[in-house]
Amino acid sequence: MTKLHYLLCALAVASCSSKKKSADEKVPNFNFSYTADTMMIDAGDEFLFLNMDLYFSDYSAKEGLLYNLNPQSGRVEVIDLENRKLAKLVQYELEGPNGILETAITGLKKASTGDLYFMNYYSINHLDSLDSKIASYRLTNDFLNGDKLAENEEIDGMGQIDSKGAYFSGFYGNYQHKGGIHGIAQIHLQDSTLNLIPLDFWGDLDKYEVNLDQGGGRAISAPEAKFLVVDGDDFIVSTTAKNEFWQYSKRQDSIIHHQYSSRFTENIKPGKFPTTSNNQEEFDKLIQQKVDEVVFGPLVKDETLGRFYRYSRERDKSDNNYAYVLTIFNENLDQLHEEKLREEVSIPGKYMPGSKTFIHKGMIYSFININDEMAFVRLKPTFNEE
């Protein structure tokens, strides 16, 4: 199985210290309310790249712009969220002196410096604010300084770069084996120094993986999803199956394991569904049963206020079939508030991480495709600490 099949993860600790932290610590009381609406983007006569729910996009909090990359053509669509329209198109070279493509593009990052980083499966291409390539980084032992990957270990190029463009962080492990994720690889881009941070967060989550044997030694699977959020030179790891985070502090060189208790959903996916199927129809039905159980989405950060938000979802008997829950955390990941959204509010994404989500001017934006046009469900939280 290749690392492309691994969309999940978690962590423990090896070389760094760790500690647990429950959600029972005192936090301020909140007076909370919210409004929700849907916002369309005016693309004029252009057809925007909406494949994979804007997976290849990046939001710049400094500029208030969304950069949406078409990895097949190298075209970047710059979306002006304030004016709700396509601002401009920028065509980047796939090959040549300023080429952005190596093996397969996995994403981009618009840093606060104005530089752009195009991530590939085994490399990163760095362009300055004038779109000239000024550096390339390879995610291999022969290029990197510092820690060394063991035999058969690889760094997953589907990682994240912090807002200043200082660090790349991604999962690493032996992707030839199931459950082969060993932790987080963090690269200081200025001197290409690799720091390997072992982390065993996956545990028994393979039990939720749904499989289809296609015969002839071929099989497809649907595991749980893993999320990696960079926060400066720190990072946070979570999964869709558990109401937990693993937070790494570079300053302390330690990991804090946060565990929470929800008033509205299960805290751990029950797993009350079969995990093997004999045909595509049955496979699709099992996946639906799997995602009808509780799903915890990725964290998103409000860079201005320092708070984190997370959507979760669990099937219920309401008119829209699901209970959608918004949870708010402070910069230390203390849970500040948990809100079950009104029945008329639905958050896009079959598997919760399925839609691009970010914070723009205090509002939570979640991408939704409406008749092949770019749109966002927006939720504006309002709260006062007592």
LOROKE-164117 format. One line per 4 residues: their letters; for each residue x, y, z of C-alpha. Coordinates in Angstrom, 3 decimals, padded with zeros to 6 digits. Example, Ala and Ser with C-alpha at 12.3 -4.5 7.8 and 13.67 -1.06 7.14 Angstrom:
as = 012.300/-004.500/007.800; 013.670/-001.060/007.140
***
This chain:
mtkl = 000.000/000.000/000.000; 001.426/003.407/-000.928; 001.308/006.479/001.238; -001.367/007.929/-001.050
hyll = -003.789/005.573/000.712; -002.978/006.969/004.126; -005.379/009.782/004.931; -005.197/009.327/008.683
cala = -002.857/009.677/011.594; -001.985/010.363/015.211; 000.961/010.409/017.545; 002.547/009.279/020.808
vasc = 006.082/010.272/021.590; 009.571/008.895/021.538; 012.376/011.402/021.564; 010.344/014.139/023.248
sskk = 008.424/014.251/026.501; 004.641/014.088/026.716; 001.757/014.719/029.064; -002.026/014.417/029.058
ksad = -004.472/017.246/029.541; -008.202/016.794/030.094; -010.926/019.236/029.083; -012.065/019.756/032.664
ekvp = -009.807/022.725/033.371; -011.554/026.037/034.082; -012.238/028.324/031.149; -014.306/031.527/030.903
nfnf = -018.069/031.285/030.427; -019.329/032.365/027.031; -022.389/034.201/025.826; -022.523/032.747/022.337
syta = -024.604/033.314/019.216; -024.055/032.999/015.485; -025.461/033.773/012.067; -025.047/031.685/008.919
dtmm = -025.436/032.345/005.211; -024.176/031.242/001.792; -021.926/033.440/-000.370; -021.403/032.986/-004.109
idag = -018.191/033.929/-005.934; -018.509/035.819/-009.218; -016.067/034.207/-011.645; -017.233/036.136/-014.695
defl = -016.810/033.973/-017.782; -014.173/031.734/-016.171; -014.691/028.142/-015.081; -012.955/027.774/-011.731
flnm = -011.122/024.605/-010.671; -013.441/023.047/-008.095; -012.135/019.480/-008.170; -011.346/017.866/-004.821
dlyf = -013.249/020.612/-002.966; -010.438/023.220/-003.203; -007.890/020.838/-001.675; -005.113/022.552/-003.680
sdys = -005.892/026.025/-002.328; -004.513/028.261/000.413; -006.018/031.197/002.261; -003.795/034.199/003.011
akeg = -004.979/035.829/006.233; -002.665/038.794/005.623; -004.207/039.580/002.222; -007.706/038.205/002.697
llyn = -007.300/036.287/-000.580; -007.820/032.641/-001.494; -005.251/031.120/-003.883; -006.778/028.175/-005.730
lnpq = -004.370/026.015/-007.747; -005.197/023.814/-010.704; -002.366/021.248/-010.346; -002.842/019.960/-013.880
sgrv = -002.325/023.301/-015.635; -000.381/025.351/-013.077; -003.016/028.096/-013.125; -003.782/029.875/-009.845
evid = -007.134/031.585/-009.351; -006.925/034.471/-006.877; -010.267/034.980/-005.126; -011.114/038.327/-003.507
lenr = -013.335/037.282/-000.610; -014.226/040.826/000.424; -015.623/041.641/-003.010; -016.827/038.063/-003.629
klak = -015.188/037.700/-007.026; -012.309/036.287/-009.012; -009.603/038.951/-008.763; -007.069/037.580/-011.256
lvqy = -005.555/034.507/-012.875; -001.847/033.702/-012.656; -000.248/031.076/-014.905; 002.808/029.306/-013.461
eleg = 005.241/027.179/-015.453; 005.020/023.454/-014.823; 008.532/022.887/-016.187; 011.592/024.985/-016.913
pngi = 013.691/027.327/-014.738; 010.682/028.455/-012.710; 008.771/025.181/-012.978; 006.557/024.195/-010.056
leta = 005.941/020.537/-010.993; 008.153/017.610/-010.005; 006.398/014.321/-009.279; 002.851/015.412/-008.425
itgl = 001.721/018.700/-006.917; 000.069/018.282/-003.525; -000.661/021.894/-002.592; 000.578/025.447/-002.289
kkas = 001.273/027.986/000.446; 001.170/031.778/000.152; 003.444/033.019/002.934; 003.085/036.365/004.681
tgdl = 006.388/037.361/003.041; 004.705/037.227/-000.371; 006.595/034.076/-001.383; 004.827/031.016/-002.789
yfmn = 005.624/027.394/-002.013; 004.447/024.623/-004.335; 004.507/021.266/-002.579; 005.106/018.060/-004.522
yysi = 005.139/014.500/-003.293; 008.887/014.418/-002.679; 009.897/018.076/-002.991; 008.981/021.738/-002.485
nhld = 009.550/024.562/-004.984; 009.978/028.052/-003.542; 009.112/031.138/-005.638; 009.692/034.707/-004.527
slds = 007.142/037.522/-004.753; 008.214/038.101/-008.386; 007.430/034.433/-009.220; 011.081/033.493/-009.754
kias = 012.193/030.152/-008.337; 014.761/030.813/-005.620; 014.979/027.384/-003.973; 013.963/023.748/-004.199
yrlt = 013.901/021.325/-001.288; 013.902/017.552/-001.529; 012.314/015.453/001.215; 015.124/012.895/001.236
ndfl = 018.174/012.020/003.327; 020.631/013.047/000.607; 019.323/016.632/000.679; 018.332/017.230/004.292
ngdk = 020.543/017.912/007.290; 019.873/016.816/010.862; 017.895/013.657/011.605; 017.947/010.785/009.113
laen = 015.061/008.679/007.848; 015.444/004.952/008.440; 015.459/002.488/005.566; 012.064/002.489/003.755
eeid = 010.881/005.577/005.657; 009.535/008.502/003.617; 008.187/011.984/004.299; 004.649/012.569/003.057
gmgq = 004.719/015.580/000.732; 001.059/016.286/001.537; 002.180/018.387/004.482; 001.798/021.984/005.636
idsk = 003.969/025.115/005.678; 003.518/027.750/008.376; 002.297/031.252/007.523; 005.814/032.764/007.551
gayf = 007.286/030.084/005.295; 009.766/028.962/007.934; 008.814/025.316/008.519; 007.370/022.418/006.547
sgfy = 005.682/019.700/008.603; 004.412/016.375/007.292; 003.799/012.808/008.400; 006.622/010.301/007.928
gnyq = 006.861/006.537/008.124; 007.119/003.292/006.214; 004.232/003.499/003.752; 004.787/-000.035/002.487
hkgg = 002.934/-001.306/005.556; -000.496/-000.563/006.992; -000.269/001.664/010.050; 003.262/002.586/009.049
ihgi = 003.078/006.248/010.060; 005.775/006.886/012.654; 005.354/010.570/013.452; 005.917/014.085/012.151
aqih = 008.848/015.326/010.077; 009.550/019.021/010.567; 011.949/020.790/008.187; 013.459/024.204/008.884
lqds = 013.537/025.509/005.330; 016.251/028.114/005.819; 018.942/025.495/006.490; 017.076/022.324/005.363
tlnl = 017.373/020.781/008.823; 015.126/017.787/009.491; 013.672/017.065/012.925; 011.857/013.719/013.278
ipld = 009.249/013.695/016.046; 007.946/010.168/016.721; 004.263/010.069/017.566; 001.896/007.115/017.963
fwgd = -001.577/008.579/017.748; -003.119/005.980/015.449; -003.547/003.205/017.992; -006.368/000.831/016.995
ldky = -007.936/003.062/014.319; -007.326/000.449/011.614; -010.436/-001.284/012.960; -012.548/001.410/011.254
evnl = -011.066/000.805/007.820; -013.600/-000.405/005.234; -012.172/-002.660/002.504; -013.174/-003.965/-000.901
dqgg = -011.311/-006.914/-002.408; -011.355/-006.443/-006.175; -009.636/-009.742/-006.876; -006.307/-010.399/-008.508
grai = -004.479/-008.993/-005.499; -006.164/-005.596/-005.916; -008.026/-003.906/-003.074; -009.298/-000.479/-002.118
sape = -009.859/000.823/001.381; -011.461/003.726/003.228; -009.619/004.422/006.490; -010.158/007.199/008.995
akfl = -008.666/010.597/008.159; -005.808/012.336/009.921; -005.176/016.068/010.150; -002.023/018.094/010.666
vvdg = -002.324/021.803/011.479; 000.801/023.948/011.728; 000.818/026.742/014.282; 004.047/028.681/013.842
ddfi = 006.825/026.227/014.651; 004.378/024.029/016.577; 001.776/021.629/015.183; -001.441/019.833/016.144
vstt = -002.539/016.356/015.043; -006.044/014.900/015.171; -008.207/012.222/013.536; -011.822/011.890/012.458
akne = -012.469/009.083/014.956; -011.612/010.607/018.350; -012.333/013.802/020.251; -008.624/014.316/020.915
fwqy = -005.602/016.403/019.841; -001.853/015.892/020.044; -000.112/019.272/020.346; 003.643/019.662/019.832
skrq = 005.501/022.558/021.472; 008.886/023.188/019.869; 009.953/025.476/022.697; 009.360/022.743/025.271
dsii = 010.143/019.871/022.870; 007.110/018.060/024.225; 003.700/016.781/023.178; 000.494/017.419/025.084
hhqy = -002.319/014.929/024.557; -005.691/016.711/024.843; -008.861/014.681/025.440; -012.363/016.172/025.429
ssrf = -015.924/015.216/026.258; -018.814/016.340/024.044; -022.365/016.986/025.252; -023.777/016.350/021.779
teni = -021.875/013.490/020.118; -019.938/010.367/020.933; -016.307/011.019/021.834; -015.031/007.953/019.965
kpgk = -016.471/006.450/016.786; -018.397/003.312/017.900; -017.495/001.280/014.791; -020.827/-000.533/014.559
fptt = -020.499/-001.374/010.864; -018.969/-004.240/008.858; -015.541/-003.519/007.416; -015.378/-005.898/004.443
snnq = -017.419/-005.812/001.238; -017.659/-007.904/-001.909; -018.761/-005.329/-004.485; -018.741/-001.576/-005.114
eefd = -022.362/-001.044/-004.096; -021.815/-002.751/-000.763; -018.542/-000.851/-000.277; -020.321/002.489/-000.794
kliq = -023.034/001.532/001.705; -020.458/000.626/004.348; -018.672/003.934/003.850; -021.991/005.721/004.368
qkvd = -022.554/003.794/007.606; -019.036/004.710/008.680; -019.468/008.452/008.070; -022.929/008.450/009.677
evvf = -021.163/007.756/012.967; -019.422/010.658/014.654; -016.850/012.464/012.497; -014.497/015.104/013.895
gplv = -013.317/017.624/011.310; -009.971/019.446/011.153; -009.028/022.395/013.329; -008.957/025.823/011.696
kdet = -007.308/028.840/013.304; -008.391/032.455/013.514; -004.976/034.090/013.038; -006.258/037.401/014.427
lgrf = -007.803/036.177/017.685; -005.656/033.072/018.127; -008.693/030.838/018.619; -009.312/027.470/016.960
yrys = -012.599/026.126/015.605; -013.695/022.603/014.709; -016.857/021.181/013.192; -018.048/017.682/014.061
rerd = -021.062/015.720/012.903; -023.155/012.686/013.854; -026.304/011.269/012.278; -029.506/011.913/014.193
ksdn = -033.266/012.162/013.603; -033.368/015.876/012.758; -034.759/017.199/009.483; -031.287/017.477/007.924
nyay = -030.312/013.997/009.259; -027.253/015.164/011.207; -026.284/017.003/014.355; -023.623/019.569/013.437
vlti = -021.488/020.807/016.317; -019.075/023.745/016.470; -016.384/023.633/019.153; -014.184/026.602/020.063
fnen = -010.731/026.330/021.651; -008.282/028.958/022.874; -004.616/029.163/021.842; -003.734/026.509/024.454
ldql = -006.469/024.207/023.120; -008.619/024.613/026.214; -012.216/024.053/025.140; -014.092/027.348/025.471
heek = -017.506/026.461/024.085; -019.489/023.778/022.269; -022.574/024.651/020.215; -025.039/022.334/018.484
lree = -026.058/024.214/015.350; -029.662/024.852/014.412; -031.312/022.182/012.264; -031.439/024.430/009.206
vsip = -027.629/024.834/009.249; -025.639/022.166/007.378; -021.872/022.157/006.975; -020.622/020.853/003.581
gkym = -018.432/017.771/003.247; -019.427/014.133/003.337; -016.505/013.296/005.589; -016.333/016.703/007.296
pgsk = -012.801/017.474/006.054; -014.206/017.248/002.550; -014.549/021.000/002.060; -011.925/023.731/002.308
tfih = -012.476/025.570/005.599; -010.745/028.731/006.856; -011.354/031.889/008.895; -011.765/035.226/007.099
kgmi = -012.380/038.312/009.246; -013.797/036.262/012.097; -016.161/034.214/009.904; -015.787/030.489/009.256
ysfi = -015.879/029.787/005.505; -016.632/026.267/004.205; -016.532/025.635/000.467; -019.610/024.317/-001.318
nind = -020.038/023.603/-005.022; -023.339/025.046/-006.245; -024.041/024.104/-009.861; -020.294/024.074/-010.637
emaf = -019.805/027.525/-009.159; -017.645/028.426/-006.155; -019.594/029.271/-003.020; -019.081/029.228/000.739
vrlk = -021.243/028.495/003.733; -020.288/031.214/006.209; -020.801/031.062/009.953; -020.183/034.204/012.001
ptfn = -019.708/033.514/015.720; -020.396/036.215/018.301; -019.396/035.725/021.913; -018.427/037.600/025.040
ee = -016.396/036.151/027.888; -017.930/036.631/031.301
***
